[in-house]
């Protein structure tokens, strides 16, 4: 089992920044991949960014150059971050972290990001 706790969402003006965090605990040695997804009202959940156990990253075209995914490996916790800069109203969504382990996936509870003036 892997437990996930997300934090860092909120309300920000266009052009502003936020940093999301997702702390994973439990069977963290089995983590293969970590990612951030988002789901806006009336839309399907979509991949925002991902990072492999080796540190390779990938980004959706819509966030390339504005968002940065990173991870921090501690003794009992692995934390994945999403630094979001130059935020736009269309970035408004609930953001979810996802952790992939052998034969299973785990999702965070979601954190709301609202970009509005």
Buried (B, 14 or more C-beta within 10 A) or exposed (E): EBBBBBEBBEEBEEEBEBBBBBBBBBBBEBBEBBBBBBBBEEEEBEBBBBBBBEEEEEBBEEBEEBBBBBBEEEEEBBBBBBBBBEBBEEBBBBBBBBBBBEEEEBBBEBBEBBBEE
